[in-house]
Amino acid sequence: PPHIAGIAKVCKEGYPDFTAQDTGSKYFDPKASPDNPRWMMVDIEAITEMDSVSLPEMKANPSLEGMPLLQRGQRLSVQPVKAEHFAIVCQMGGIKSSSI
């Protein structure tokens, strides 16, 4: 199942995903154009690994209620996390958030 396996930080803000306009890419989107890129990407920097925390485990933890990731229609990808949710997920993954 989808899971969290580590902590990363965004090190470059969003910019158009160039693979969406590359006809040889599996991510090609014929509706994307330079004027309407449709897809954005960010660069991230790995901070630390952690024990895997699965999406079902997070959904079962009542302390994570209200976490955007766990709302309908959200994807397990790059998104902001409140400090209290971050600390809980770190604890679930066997690391101390204060050490990051």
N, C-alpha and C positions, 0 to 999 in steps of 0.2 A: 504493500500500500504506500501511498505518498507519505513522506516523512521528512523530518529535519535531521540533518547529519552534521551540521556545523554552523558557525557564526561567521558572517561576512559583513563588510560595510561598503556602501556605495562610494566609489572614489571618483566617479565622473558622472555628472548629471545626464539626464535623458537626451538622446539624439536619435534621428531616424535610423531604423534597422535597415541597413543596406542590403541584407540578404533577401528582403521582400521584393526588391526590384531586380534581382539576379535570376534570369530565366533558368540558369543551371542549378539553382539552389532548391533543396526540398522545401524551403520556406517561401518560395516565390509566391507572390500575391498579385495577380494580374490587375487588380484594382488599385494597387499602390503606384504612386508617381512622385517625382520630386516635389510637386506642389501639394500633394496629399499623401504623405508617406504611410499613413494608416497604422504602422507599427513602430514602437519606440523601443530603445534598449538602453541599458546603463552598464557601466563597467563596475565590477565589484572586486574587492580585495579580501581574500580569506584571512580570518582572524584565528579561529581555532576549530578543531574537530570536537565532536561530542558523541555520546551514546545516542543511537537513533531514537527519535521520538516520533511515533507514527501519528498520522492524522486521526485515526480512531482513538488513540490514547488521549490526544488533546481534546477531542470532542467529549470524552468521558470525564474530563476533569472539570468540576463545577467552578473552580477558581479561574478558569479561562473564559467563562461566560462573557460575551460582549467583544471578544477578540475578533477583529474583522476577518481574519483568515478562516474562522469557523462559521462565518455567515454563508448562507446560500449564494451560489454563483461566484464565489471567490476562488482564486487559483493559488496553489502553493507555488509562489514565486517571490519576487522582490516586493516587499510592502513594509510600511512602517509598523512598529510594534511598541505599545506602551511599556514603560519601565516595569510596571507590576507584572504584566504578562511575560515580558522578557525574563524576569527573574524566575518565574514559575517554570517556564520552558527550560531554562538553563538547569534548574534543580532537577527536573525530570530527566535531563540529558547527562546528569552526573557532573556538572561544572558549577562553579560559583560565579554569578554574574558580576560580583564585585572584583573578580580577578581579571576581568576583560577590559 
